[in-house]
Amino acid sequence: MTQQFDVIVVGAGLVGAFCALSLARASDLKIAVVERAAPVPAEFPRNQRVVALGPLACNCLAEADVWRGQERHVAYPYQAMAVWDEHSDGQLDFAAVDYGLTELGHMVDSIACTRLLQQQMEQQSNITSFYQFDATALQNSRRGATLIGKQETLSGHLLVAADGAQSWARSQAGIFSQRTAFEQLAIVTRVRTQESHQDTAWQCFLSTGPVAALPLADNQSSIVWSLDKSAAEPLLNASDNEFADRLSAALGRRLGAVKLRAPRATFELNSQRAERYFNGAVVLLGDAAHSIHPLAGQGANLGFKDALQLVSLLQHSQGEALADPVTLARYQRRRKTDNEQTDWLMRALNQAFRVDVPWWQLLRGKGMNFISGTAPIKAALARHAMGIEHHQ
C-alpha cells in the first residue's frame, strides 16, 4: 500500500530535520521524513566534531523552539575569532562587539542538536517520521516522486534530498555531482587548554593545512586539524602527550599546554558540487547539493540557508505546484551561486596558505593585515563567516 504525502524529506540529519520542521510550521503540508538510521537516542556519546552556526541559523533554531532550555547543553557561544599565518605576521581578529552583537555564533554539537530537532518533529501533527527506512528504488517525474522501501512505499508531489554528500536520492534522481579530493585528512578531537580560550575561535594556517581550536564549555575546545595525508600519519601514530605538544606548538602556544579529553578521529577532506539542484520532483538540499572544505566552518550555515530559501518558496504551494520547475529553478538560482562562490573561496584559501615561497608568504601577510585595517572588507568577511549575508 502506498502512503501519500505532499513532501517527502529524505534525511533526518541537522539540515533535513530543520527543513522538515520549518516547512511543517509554515504550512499545512503533509510531510514524510525518511531516515536510514534510527533516531538519535537519549544517551549518545559526546560528539568530537562540532559545527559553527552563525546568528542566522541560531536564530532560526530559537524561533523554531528547538532549544527548549537545552541551549547551554548543545551550543556554546563564541565572541571572537583570531586567524593568523604561521609564516608571516599576518593576522585577522574579529570581535562580536565590533558589529553590535553579543556573539559571532555558536559551536553546536550536531548530534545533540539533531536529537532536539527530531524530538520537535514528533510534536508536529503534519510530520510522519520513518526511521530505519530501507529504500530500494526511487521513481521520479515532474508529476511527483515515489520512494519504494522493503516494507513501505511513499509517494509525494516533491522529494527533498537531504541525505548528505554521498546522497542516494541524488544518484537515483540522475543528478551528476562533481567530487574533488583534497588529499588531506582532518584530525578531530577535544582538548582542555592551560590558558583560557577566551570564548574565541583560534585558527592558524600552516603550510600543511589549517588547525582550529573551537571553544566549548569548561575551557575545552574542539580541534579540527587539516593536513596533507603524509603529514597526518605521524600525528595519528603519536602518543597522546606527543600529539598534545605538537598541537600546542601548531597553535603557537597561544593556549598553553594541551590535554586531550577525547580520542583522535579522522575524516577525509573533499568537496562536491551537484551539476543542478533539481530534476523532476527531486530537489537537493545541504550536503546533497554541495559540500566544501571545513576550514571556515561554513558547510552547515549554507545548508540552513538552502532550507530557509526552499521553505520560503514552498510554504504557499500545493499539489503538483510543489515541483513546479519555475519555483525549483528559482531556488537553484538563489542558492547555487552563493554555495559555489563559497566553495571556490575555501579552495582558494586552502591553496593560498599552503605555498611556502618566501615572497608569497610576505605578500600573504601584508594582505591579511591590509584586510584587518580596512573596515568595509573586514566587515564583509565577518558577515560571511557568520553566515548573515543576504540569503534571498
Backbone hydrogen bonds in HBPLUS format (Angstrom, degrees):
<---DONOR---> <-ACCEPTOR-->    atom                        ^
c    i                          cat <-CA-CA->   ^        H-A-AA   ^      H-
h    n   atom  resd res      DA  || num        DHA   H-A  angle D-A-AA Bond
n    s   type  num  typ     dist DA aas  dist angle  dist       angle   num
A0003-GLN N   A0153-THR O   2.93 MM 150  6.36 163.5  1.96 160.3 159.8     1
A0155-SER N   A0003-GLN O   2.85 MM 152  6.11 159.2  1.90 169.2 169.0     2
A0005-PHE N   A0155-SER O   2.77 MM 150  6.02 145.3  1.88 158.3 169.8     3
A0006-ASP N   A0030-LYS O   2.82 MM  24  5.17 146.1  1.93 136.9 148.4     4
A0157-HIS N   A0006-ASP O   2.99 MM 151  5.21 129.1  2.26 114.9 127.9     5
A0158-LEU N   A0006-ASP O   3.20 MM 152  6.60 140.4  2.37 147.3 158.5     6
A0007-VAL N   A0030-LYS O   3.20 MM  23  6.56 161.0  2.24 150.9 155.5     7
A0032-ALA N   A0007-VAL O   2.89 MM  25  6.35 159.9  1.94 156.8 163.6     8
A0008-ILE N   A0158-LEU O   2.89 MM 150  6.33 157.7  1.94 155.3 162.8     9
A0160-VAL N   A0008-ILE O   2.71 MM 152  6.10 160.0  1.75 160.6 167.8    10
A0009-VAL N   A0032-ALA O   2.73 MM  23  6.11 168.0  1.74 166.2 169.3    11
A0034-VAL N   A0009-VAL O   2.80 MM  25  6.10 168.3  1.81 163.8 167.3    12
A0010-VAL N   A0160-VAL O   2.82 MM 150  6.07 168.4  1.83 164.7 168.2    13
A0162-ALA N   A0010-VAL O   2.78 MM 152  5.53 151.5  1.86 151.1 160.0    14
A0011-GLY N   A0034-VAL O   2.68 MM  23  5.82 164.0  1.70 167.9 173.7    15
A0017-ALA N   A0013-GLY O   2.87 MM   4  5.59 161.7  1.91 146.4 152.6    16
A0018-PHE N   A0014-LEU O   3.20 MM   4  6.17 151.8  2.29 132.0 140.1    17
A0019-CYS N   A0015-VAL O   2.90 MM   4  6.07 160.1  1.94 150.0 155.3    18
A0020-ALA N   A0016-GLY O   2.99 MM   4  6.21 167.0  2.01 151.9 155.1    19
A0021-LEU N   A0017-ALA O   2.94 MM   4  6.05 165.3  1.96 149.6 153.9    20
A0022-SER N   A0018-PHE O   2.87 MM   4  5.97 164.5  1.90 151.0 155.7    21
A0023-LEU N   A0019-CYS O   2.92 MM   4  6.05 163.0  1.95 152.3 157.0    22
A0024-ALA N   A0020-ALA O   2.94 MM   4  6.05 155.1  2.00 146.0 153.2    23
A0025-ARG N   A0021-LEU O   3.00 MM   4  6.19 152.5  2.08 147.7 154.5    24
A0026-ALA N   A0022-SER O   3.02 MM   4  6.13 136.0  2.22 139.3 151.0    25
A0031-ILE N   A0126-ASN O   2.83 MM  95  6.00 172.8  1.84 163.9 166.0    26
A0128-THR N   A0031-ILE O   2.89 MM  97  6.34 152.4  1.96 156.1 165.3    27
A0033-VAL N   A0128-THR O   2.90 MM  95  6.22 159.8  1.94 150.5 154.2    28
A0130-PHE N   A0033-VAL O   2.73 MM  97  6.02 157.3  1.78 172.7 172.0    29
A0035-GLU N   A0130-PHE O   2.91 MM  95  6.18 165.1  1.93 158.5 155.3    30
A0132-GLN N   A0035-GLU O   2.81 MM  97  5.93 104.6  2.39 136.6 156.3    31
A0133-PHE N   A0035-GLU O   3.00 MM  98  5.82 169.5  2.01 137.3 138.6    32
A0132-GLN N   A0037-ALA O   3.00 MM  95  4.71 154.2  2.07 123.6 120.8    33
A0051-VAL N   A0108-VAL O   2.92 MM  57  5.26 163.2  1.95 147.9 151.6    34
A0108-VAL N   A0051-VAL O   2.79 MM  57  5.26 179.3  1.79 158.7 158.6    35
A0053-LEU N   A0106-HIS O   2.90 MM  53  5.40 160.5  1.93 168.5 166.5    36
A0106-HIS N   A0053-LEU O   2.90 MM  53  5.40 158.3  1.95 154.7 161.6    37
A0058-CYS N   A0054-GLY O   3.03 MM   4  6.22 170.6  2.04 161.4 164.4    38
A0059-ASN N   A0055-PRO O   2.81 MM   4  5.79 160.3  1.85 148.2 153.5    39
A0060-CYS N   A0056-LEU O   3.07 MM   4  6.28 151.3  2.16 143.4 151.5    40
A0061-LEU N   A0057-ALA O   3.02 MM   4  6.34 153.8  2.09 149.3 155.8    41
A0062-ALA N   A0058-CYS O   2.98 MM   4  6.26 155.1  2.04 147.4 154.4    42
A0063-GLU N   A0059-ASN O   2.83 MM   4  6.05 161.9  1.87 151.2 156.1    43
A0064-ALA N   A0060-CYS O   2.97 MM   4  6.11 141.5  2.12 140.9 151.0    44
A0066-VAL N   A0061-LEU O   3.04 MM   5  5.45 168.2  2.05 167.9 164.2    45
A0065-ASP N   A0062-ALA O   2.94 MM   3  5.07 155.2  2.01 107.7 112.9    46
A0070-GLN N   A0067-TRP O   2.82 MM   3  5.06 156.2  1.88 112.9 121.0    47
A0073-HIS N   A0070-GLN O   2.93 MM   3  5.41 143.5  2.06 114.1 125.2    48
A0074-VAL N   A0071-GLU O   3.01 MM   3  5.17 148.1  2.11 105.7 115.6    49
A0075-ALA N   A0071-GLU O   2.71 MM   4  5.50 170.8  1.71 168.8 168.5    50
A0109-ASP N   A0074-VAL O   2.96 MM  35  5.52 167.2  1.98 162.9 166.7    51
A0076-TYR N   A0107-MET O   2.87 MM  31  5.06 154.9  1.93 134.2 142.1    52
A0107-MET N   A0076-TYR O   2.77 MM  31  5.06 162.3  1.80 143.7 145.5    53
A0078-TYR N   A0105-GLY O   3.06 MM  27  5.93 160.3  2.10 148.7 150.1    54
A0104-LEU N   A0078-TYR O   2.84 MM  26  5.98 155.3  1.90 154.6 162.5    55
A0079-GLN N   A0199-ASP O   2.77 MM 120  5.65 142.1  1.91 149.2 160.6    56
A0096-ALA N   A0079-GLN O   2.79 MM  17  5.28 163.4  1.81 166.3 165.3    57
A0201-ALA N   A0080-ALA O   2.90 MM 121  6.33 159.9  1.94 145.7 147.0    58
A0081-MET N   A0094-PHE O   2.83 MM  13  5.04 151.1  1.92 142.0 147.3    59
A0094-PHE N   A0081-MET O   2.88 MM  13  5.04 161.7  1.92 146.2 150.6    60
A0082-ALA N   A0201-ALA O   2.91 MM 119  6.28 160.1  1.95 158.9 160.5    61
A0203-GLN N   A0082-ALA O   2.89 MM 121  6.25 151.0  1.97 167.8 170.4    62
A0083-VAL N   A0092-LEU O   2.81 MM   9  5.09 169.5  1.83 161.4 164.0    63
A0092-LEU N   A0083-VAL O   2.72 MM   9  5.09 162.7  1.75 156.6 161.9    64
A0084-TRP N   A0203-GLN O   3.03 MM 119  6.58 153.4  2.11 156.6 165.1    65
A0205-PHE N   A0084-TRP O   2.91 MM 121  6.35 162.1  1.95 159.2 164.8    66
A0085-ASP N   A0090-GLY O   3.20 MM   5  5.65 150.6  2.29 156.3 153.9    67
A0088-SER N   A0085-ASP O   3.46 MM   3  5.59 175.5  2.47 110.9 111.0    68
A0086-GLU N   A0205-PHE O   3.05 MM 119  5.89 172.2  2.05 152.4 152.8    69
A0098-ASP N   A0095-ALA O   3.03 MM   3  5.56 142.1  2.18 111.7 121.6    70
A0099-TYR N   A0096-ALA O   2.90 MM   3  5.50 157.4  1.96 118.3 125.5    71
A0101-LEU N   A0096-ALA O   3.06 MM   5  4.93 166.2  2.08 135.9 132.7    72
A0100-GLY N   A0097-VAL O   3.27 MM   3  5.03 167.2  2.29 105.1 104.7    73
A0113-CYS N   A0109-ASP O   2.93 MM   4  6.12 163.0  1.95 159.2 164.8    74
A0114-THR N   A0110-SER O   2.88 MM   4  5.92 150.9  1.97 137.5 145.8    75
A0115-ARG N   A0111-ILE O   2.98 MM   4  6.27 152.1  2.06 146.7 153.9    76
A0116-LEU N   A0112-ALA O   3.16 MM   4  6.51 155.1  2.22 145.2 150.9    77
A0117-LEU N   A0113-CYS O   2.97 MM   4  6.28 157.1  2.02 149.9 156.4    78
A0118-GLN N   A0114-THR O   2.85 MM   4  6.09 159.1  1.89 152.3 158.1    79
A0119-GLN N   A0115-ARG O   2.91 MM   4  6.16 152.0  1.99 147.4 155.2    80
A0120-GLN N   A0116-LEU O   2.98 MM   4  6.25 153.8  2.05 145.0 151.9    81
A0121-MET N   A0117-LEU O   2.90 MM   4  6.21 149.2  1.99 147.4 156.3    82
A0122-GLU N   A0118-GLN O   3.23 MM   4  6.51 148.0  2.34 141.6 148.5    83
A0123-GLN N   A0120-GLN O   3.00 MM   3  5.24 146.1  2.12 103.9 114.2    84
A0124-GLN N   A0121-MET O   3.01 MM   3  5.34 159.9  2.05 111.0 117.5    85
A0127-ILE N   A0124-GLN O   3.22 MM   3  5.54 160.9  2.26 116.1 115.8    86
A0150-LYS N   A0134-ASP O   3.06 MM  16  5.95 145.1  2.18 153.3 161.9    87
A0136-THR N   A0148-ILE O   2.71 MM  12  5.75 174.6  1.71 158.9 160.5    88
A0137-ALA N   A0148-ILE O   3.29 MM  11  5.14 155.3  2.35 139.8 140.5    89
A0148-ILE N   A0137-ALA O   2.90 MM  11  5.14 169.4  1.91 154.2 155.7    90
A0139-GLN N   A0146-THR O   2.85 MM   7  5.00 168.1  1.87 152.2 154.9    91
A0146-THR N   A0139-GLN O   2.79 MM   7  5.00 158.1  1.84 145.9 152.8    92
A0141-SER N   A0144-GLY O   3.00 MM   3  5.48 148.3  2.10 153.3 163.2    93
A0144-GLY N   A0141-SER O   3.12 MM   3  5.48 160.8  2.16 110.7 116.6    94
A0145-ALA N   A0156-GLY O   2.83 MM  11  5.46 164.4  1.85 161.9 167.3    95
A0156-GLY N   A0145-ALA O   2.84 MM  11  5.46 163.4  1.87 164.3 169.6    96
A0147-LEU N   A0154-LEU O   2.66 MM   7  5.09 156.6  1.71 159.2 165.5    97
A0154-LEU N   A0147-LEU O   2.85 MM   7  5.09 164.1  1.87 151.9 154.7    98
A0149-GLY N   A0152-GLU O   2.75 MM   3  5.09 142.7  1.89 152.6 165.2    99
A0159-LEU N   A0281-ALA O   2.75 MM 122  6.02 163.9  1.78 172.0 172.8   100
A0283-VAL N   A0159-LEU O   2.95 MM 124  6.38 157.3  2.01 160.7 167.1   101
A0161-ALA N   A0283-VAL O   2.79 MM 122  6.02 163.4  1.81 159.2 164.5   102
A0285-LEU N   A0161-ALA O   2.97 MM 124  5.92 142.3  2.11 167.4 155.6   103
A0167-SER N   A0164-GLY O   3.03 MM   3  5.12 126.9  2.32 126.0 122.2   104
A0171-SER N   A0167-SER O   3.34 MM   4  6.48 159.7  2.39 134.2 139.2   105
A0172-GLN N   A0168-TRP O   2.90 MM   4  6.17 160.9  1.93 154.2 159.7   106
A0173-ALA N   A0169-ALA O   2.94 MM   4  6.08 140.0  2.10 141.8 152.2   107
A0175-ILE N   A0170-ARG O   3.22 MM   5  5.66 173.1  2.22 159.3 157.2   108
A0174-GLY N   A0171-SER O   3.04 MM   3  5.23 158.4  2.09 105.9 112.4   109
A0275-GLU N   A0176-PHE O   2.76 MM  99  5.57 174.8  1.77 163.1 161.5   110
A0178-GLN N   A0273-ARG O   2.95 MM  95  5.43 155.0  2.01 152.0 143.9   111
A0273-ARG N   A0178-GLN O   2.95 MM  95  5.43 150.7  2.04 144.3 152.4   112
A0180-THR N   A0271-SER O   2.73 MM  91  5.25 167.8  1.75 160.0 162.5   113
A0271-SER N   A0180-THR O   2.87 MM  91  5.25 157.2  1.92 148.8 156.3   114
A0182-PHE N   A0269-LEU O   3.15 MM  87  5.81 169.2  2.16 144.7 146.1   115
A0229-LYS N   A0183-GLU O   3.34 MM  46  6.22 154.4  2.41 143.9 139.0   116
A0269-LEU N   A0184-GLN O   3.03 MM  85  5.49 165.3  2.05 149.4 145.7   117
A0185-LEU N   A0227-LEU O   2.83 MM  42  5.52 152.1  1.90 159.7 167.2   118
A0227-LEU N   A0185-LEU O   2.82 MM  42  5.52 164.2  1.85 164.8 169.2   119
A0186-ALA N   A0267-PHE O   2.91 MM  81  5.46 159.1  1.95 155.8 162.8   120
A0267-PHE N   A0186-ALA O   3.10 MM  81  5.46 139.4  2.27 139.1 150.8   121
A0187-ILE N   A0225-TRP O   2.79 MM  38  5.03 165.3  1.81 139.8 141.1   122
A0225-TRP N   A0187-ILE O   2.89 MM  38  5.03 168.6  1.91 147.2 151.1   123
A0188-VAL N   A0265-ALA O   2.81 MM  77  5.31 165.9  1.83 149.4 154.3   124
A0265-ALA N   A0188-VAL O   2.94 MM  77  5.31 151.9  2.02 151.5 159.6   125
A0189-THR N   A0223-ILE O   3.28 MM  34  5.25 145.2  2.41 127.7 134.7   126
A0223-ILE N   A0189-THR O   2.82 MM  34  5.25 174.2  1.82 152.6 154.5   127
A0261-ARG N   A0190-ARG O   2.71 MM  71  5.35 163.7  1.74 154.1 149.6   128
A0191-VAL N   A0221-SER O   2.91 MM  30  5.36 162.3  1.94 154.5 160.3   129
A0221-SER N   A0191-VAL O   2.78 MM  30  5.36 150.0  1.87 148.2 155.7   130
A0192-ARG N   A0259-LYS O   2.85 MM  67  5.28 155.1  1.91 150.4 158.8   131
A0259-LYS N   A0192-ARG O   2.91 MM  67  5.28 158.2  1.96 156.2 163.1   132
A0194-GLN N   A0257-ALA O   2.79 MM  63  5.10 150.1  1.88 158.7 160.8   133
A0195-GLU N   A0255-LEU O   3.02 MM  60  4.77 173.7  2.03 127.5 125.4   134
A0200-THR N   A0197-HIS O   2.95 MM   3  5.74 145.2  2.08 125.2 132.1   135
A0202-TRP N   A0213-ALA O   3.02 MM  11  5.13 160.7  2.06 151.7 150.0   136
A0213-ALA N   A0202-TRP O   2.79 MM  11  5.13 158.8  1.83 148.8 155.6   137
A0204-CYS N   A0211-VAL O   2.94 MM   7  5.48 157.6  1.99 159.5 163.8   138
A0211-VAL N   A0204-CYS O   2.94 MM   7  5.48 159.6  1.98 155.3 161.6   139
A0206-LEU N   A0209-GLY O   3.26 MM   3  5.07 150.1  2.35 112.6 117.9   140
A0209-GLY N   A0206-LEU O   3.11 MM   3  5.07 155.5  2.18 101.0 108.7   141
A0226-SER N   A0210-PRO O   2.89 MM  16  5.49 160.6  1.93 174.4 168.7   142
A0212-ALA N   A0224-VAL O   2.94 MM  12  5.27 153.2  2.01 134.9 143.7   143
A0224-VAL N   A0212-ALA O   3.06 MM  12  5.27 159.2  2.11 144.6 149.7   144
A0214-LEU N   A0222-SER O   2.83 MM   8  4.96 175.7  1.83 146.9 148.4   145
A0222-SER N   A0214-LEU O   2.77 MM   8  4.96 157.8  1.82 146.6 148.3   146
A0216-LEU N   A0220-GLN O   2.73 MM   4  5.08 146.2  1.84 160.9 149.2   147
A0220-GLN N   A0217-ALA O   3.17 MM   3  5.87 154.1  2.23 116.5 122.6   148
A0231-ALA N   A0228-ASP O   2.95 MM   3  5.31 127.6  2.23 107.4 121.3   149
A0232-ALA N   A0228-ASP O   3.00 MM   4  6.24 136.4  2.19 150.3 163.5   150
A0232-ALA N   A0229-LYS O   3.22 MM   3  5.05 130.5  2.48  90.7 103.9   151
A0233-GLU N   A0229-LYS O   3.38 MM   4  6.56 149.7  2.48 149.8 153.3   152
A0235-LEU N   A0232-ALA O   3.08 MM   3  5.34 119.3  2.46 104.8 119.9   153
A0236-LEU N   A0232-ALA O   3.00 MM   4  6.27 148.5  2.10 155.5 165.5   154
A0237-ASN N   A0233-GLU O   3.05 MM   4  6.28 143.2  2.19 149.1 159.3   155
A0238-ALA N   A0234-PRO O   3.02 MM   4  6.04 118.7  2.40 135.4 149.6   156
A0243-PHE N   A0239-SER O   2.85 MM   4  6.01 166.4  1.86 156.8 160.9   157
A0244-ALA N   A0240-ASP O   2.87 MM   4  6.00 159.6  1.91 146.8 152.9   158
A0245-ASP N   A0241-ASN O   3.01 MM   4  6.24 152.8  2.09 144.4 151.0   159
A0246-ARG N   A0242-GLU O   2.98 MM   4  6.24 158.9  2.03 150.0 155.8   160
A0247-LEU N   A0243-PHE O   2.84 MM   4  6.06 153.5  1.91 151.6 159.5   161
A0248-SER N   A0244-ALA O   2.93 MM   4  6.13 159.7  1.97 145.8 151.1   162
A0249-ALA N   A0245-ASP O   3.01 MM   4  6.22 157.6  2.06 146.3 152.0   163
A0250-ALA N   A0246-ARG O   2.91 MM   4  6.12 154.0  1.98 143.6 151.1   164
A0251-LEU N   A0247-LEU O   3.02 MM   4  6.30 140.8  2.18 146.5 156.6   165
A0253-ARG N   A0248-SER O   2.87 MM   5  5.14 157.0  1.92 160.5 154.6   166
A0252-GLY N   A0249-ALA O   2.87 MM   3  4.99 152.0  1.95 113.2 114.8   167
A0254-ARG N   A0251-LEU O   3.23 MM   3  6.10 168.6  2.25 120.7 123.7   168
A0256-GLY N   A0253-ARG O   3.14 MM   3  4.89 163.5  2.17 101.0 105.2   169
A0272-GLN N   A0291-SER O   3.01 MM  19  5.21 151.0  2.10 129.5 135.5   170
A0291-SER N   A0272-GLN O   2.88 MM  19  5.21 150.0  1.97 148.5 150.7   171
A0274-ALA N   A0289-ALA O   2.90 MM  15  5.13 164.2  1.93 154.2 149.8   172
A0284-LEU N   A0277-TYR O   2.77 MM   7  5.13 163.2  1.80 152.6 155.0   173
A0279-ASN N   A0282-VAL O   2.92 MM   3  5.43 152.3  2.00 152.4 160.6   174
A0282-VAL N   A0279-ASN O   3.07 MM   3  5.43 163.2  2.10 128.7 133.5   175
A0288-ALA N   A0285-LEU O   3.31 MM   3  5.67 142.1  2.46 138.2 132.4   176
A0289-ALA N   A0286-GLY O   2.84 MM   3  5.59 151.9  1.92 122.7 130.5   177
A0290-HIS N   A0286-GLY O   3.03 MM   4  6.23 150.5  2.12 142.2 151.0   178
A0297-GLY N   A0294-PRO O   3.02 MM   3  4.95 154.2  2.09 105.0 113.3   179
A0302-LEU N   A0298-GLN O   2.98 MM   4  6.19 157.9  2.03 160.2 165.6   180
A0303-GLY N   A0299-GLY O   3.15 MM   4  6.46 153.9  2.22 144.4 151.7   181
A0304-PHE N   A0300-ALA O   2.95 MM   4  6.28 154.4  2.02 152.9 159.2   182
A0305-LYS N   A0301-ASN O   3.03 MM   4  6.30 153.8  2.10 145.5 152.6   183
A0306-ASP N   A0302-LEU O   2.90 MM   4  6.22 149.9  2.00 147.2 155.9   184
A0307-ALA N   A0303-GLY O   3.01 MM   4  6.30 162.4  2.04 148.0 152.0   185
A0308-LEU N   A0304-PHE O   2.92 MM   4  6.19 163.2  1.95 152.0 156.1   186
A0309-GLN N   A0305-LYS O   3.02 MM   4  6.13 162.2  2.05 146.0 150.7   187
A0310-LEU N   A0306-ASP O   2.90 MM   4  6.15 165.9  1.92 158.0 162.0   188
A0311-VAL N   A0307-ALA O   2.91 MM   4  6.04 168.5  1.92 155.8 159.1   189
A0312-SER N   A0308-LEU O   3.02 MM   4  6.15 158.4  2.07 144.6 150.6   190
A0313-LEU N   A0309-GLN O   3.18 MM   4  6.42 141.0  2.34 142.6 152.3   191
A0313-LEU N   A0310-LEU O   3.15 MM   3  5.23 128.2  2.44  96.7 110.0   192
A0314-LEU N   A0310-LEU O   2.98 MM   4  6.16 139.0  2.15 146.9 158.7   193
A0314-LEU N   A0311-VAL O   3.20 MM   3  5.10 126.9  2.50  93.3 107.0   194
A0315-GLN N   A0311-VAL O   2.98 MM   4  5.66 148.9  2.08 156.4 158.2   195
A0317-SER N   A0314-LEU O   2.89 MM   3  5.20 169.8  1.90 123.5 125.4   196
A0321-ALA N   A0318-GLN O   3.08 MM   3  5.62 133.7  2.30 144.5 143.1   197
A0322-LEU N   A0319-GLY O   3.02 MM   3  5.91 168.8  2.03 125.0 128.5   198
A0323-ALA N   A0320-GLU O   3.14 MM   3  5.78 151.5  2.23 115.1 121.1   199
A0324-ASP N   A0321-ALA O   3.10 MM   3  4.79 160.8  2.14 106.2 105.6   200
A0327-THR N   A0324-ASP O   3.01 MM   3  5.36 118.6  2.40 107.5 121.7   201
A0328-LEU N   A0324-ASP O   3.01 MM   4  6.34 165.9  2.03 159.1 163.3   202
A0329-ALA N   A0325-PRO O   2.83 MM   4  5.78 146.8  1.94 136.5 145.6   203
A0330-ARG N   A0326-VAL O   3.03 MM   4  6.20 143.7  2.16 136.7 146.2   204
A0330-ARG N   A0327-THR O   3.12 MM   3  5.07 119.9  2.50  92.2 107.1   205
A0331-TYR N   A0327-THR O   3.01 MM   4  6.41 154.3  2.08 148.3 155.0   206
A0332-GLN N   A0328-LEU O   2.95 MM   4  6.21 161.4  1.99 145.2 150.1   207
A0333-ARG N   A0329-ALA O   2.86 MM   4  6.03 161.2  1.90 146.9 152.1   208
A0334-ARG N   A0330-ARG O   2.97 MM   4  6.13 157.8  2.02 149.6 155.1   209
A0335-ARG N   A0331-TYR O   3.05 MM   4  6.16 141.4  2.20 148.6 158.2   210
A0336-LYS N   A0332-GLN O   2.81 MM   4  5.41 162.1  1.85 149.3 154.9   211
A0339-ASN N   A0335-ARG O   3.02 MM   4  6.17 170.4  2.03 159.5 162.5   212
A0340-GLU N   A0336-LYS O   2.90 MM   4  5.99 163.1  1.93 151.6 156.4   213
A0341-GLN N   A0337-THR O   2.86 MM   4  5.95 154.8  1.92 151.6 158.7   214
A0342-THR N   A0338-ASP O   3.03 MM   4  6.19 157.4  2.09 147.3 153.2   215
A0343-ASP N   A0339-ASN O   2.98 MM   4  6.21 155.7  2.04 143.6 150.7   216
A0344-TRP N   A0340-GLU O   2.92 MM   4  6.08 161.9  1.95 144.9 149.6   217
A0345-LEU N   A0341-GLN O   2.94 MM   4  6.15 157.9  1.98 146.2 152.2   218
A0346-MET N   A0342-THR O   2.94 MM   4  6.19 159.9  1.98 152.2 157.0   219
A0347-ARG N   A0343-ASP O   3.01 MM   4  6.27 159.5  2.05 152.4 157.8   220
A0348-ALA N   A0344-TRP O   2.91 MM   4  6.12 162.3  1.94 151.7 156.8   221
A0349-LEU N   A0345-LEU O   2.91 MM   4  6.11 164.4  1.93 153.1 156.9   222
A0350-ASN N   A0346-MET O   2.97 MM   4  6.05 161.6  2.00 145.0 150.6   223
A0351-GLN N   A0347-ARG O   3.00 MM   4  6.26 156.1  2.06 149.7 155.5   224
A0352-ALA N   A0348-ALA O   2.81 MM   4  5.93 162.8  1.84 151.9 157.7   225
A0353-PHE N   A0349-LEU O   3.16 MM   4  6.23 159.0  2.21 153.7 155.6   226
A0354-ARG N   A0351-GLN O   3.08 MM   3  5.29 160.3  2.12 109.2 115.3   227
A0360-TRP N   A0357-VAL O   3.01 MM   3  5.39 122.5  2.36 109.4 124.0   228
A0361-GLN N   A0357-VAL O   2.99 MM   4  6.27 154.2  2.05 155.7 164.0   229
A0362-LEU N   A0358-PRO O   2.97 MM   4  6.25 158.8  2.02 154.7 159.5   230
A0363-LEU N   A0359-TRP O   3.01 MM   4  6.22 161.5  2.05 142.1 147.3   231
A0364-ARG N   A0360-TRP O   2.77 MM   4  5.90 154.3  1.83 147.4 155.2   232
A0365-GLY N   A0361-GLN O   2.99 MM   4  6.21 158.7  2.04 147.6 152.1   233
A0366-LYS N   A0362-LEU O   3.03 MM   4  6.32 160.6  2.07 150.0 155.3   234
A0367-GLY N   A0363-LEU O   2.86 MM   4  6.08 150.9  1.95 145.6 154.3   235
A0368-MET N   A0364-ARG O   2.98 MM   4  6.30 157.0  2.03 150.3 155.5   236
A0369-ASN N   A0365-GLY O   3.02 MM   4  6.27 162.3  2.05 150.2 154.9   237
A0370-PHE N   A0366-LYS O   2.82 MM   4  5.99 144.7  1.94 143.7 154.0   238
A0371-ILE N   A0367-GLY O   3.01 MM   4  6.26 162.6  2.04 150.5 154.1   239
A0372-SER N   A0368-MET O   2.94 MM   4  6.17 156.2  1.99 144.5 151.9   240
A0373-GLY N   A0369-ASN O   3.06 MM   4  6.22 139.6  2.23 136.8 146.0   241
A0373-GLY N   A0370-PHE O   3.14 MM   3  5.20 126.8  2.44  95.1 108.5   242
A0374-THR N   A0371-ILE O   3.10 MM   3  5.07 159.6  2.14 103.7 110.1   243
A0378-LYS N   A0374-THR O   2.97 MM   4  6.08 169.7  1.99 162.7 165.6   244
A0379-ALA N   A0375-ALA O   2.78 MM   4  5.88 158.8  1.82 155.4 161.0   245
A0380-ALA N   A0376-PRO O   3.01 MM   4  6.21 152.1  2.09 141.8 149.0   246
A0381-LEU N   A0377-ILE O   3.00 MM   4  6.31 157.0  2.05 150.6 156.5   247
A0382-ALA N   A0378-LYS O   2.90 MM   4  6.16 153.7  1.97 146.5 154.4   248
A0383-ARG N   A0379-ALA O   2.91 MM   4  6.17 158.0  1.96 149.3 154.5   249
A0384-HIS N   A0380-ALA O   3.04 MM   4  6.27 154.7  2.10 143.4 150.4   250
A0385-ALA N   A0381-LEU O   2.86 MM   4  6.12 160.9  1.90 151.7 156.9   251
A0386-MET N   A0382-ALA O   2.94 MM   4  6.15 143.3  2.07 145.5 155.5   252
A0387-GLY N   A0383-ARG O   2.97 MM   4  6.06 111.2  2.46 133.9 150.4   253
A0388-ILE N   A0383-ARG O   3.02 MM   5  5.36 167.4  2.04 152.7 153.7   254
A0387-GLY N   A0384-HIS O   3.04 MM   3  5.01 149.1  2.14  98.8 108.6   255
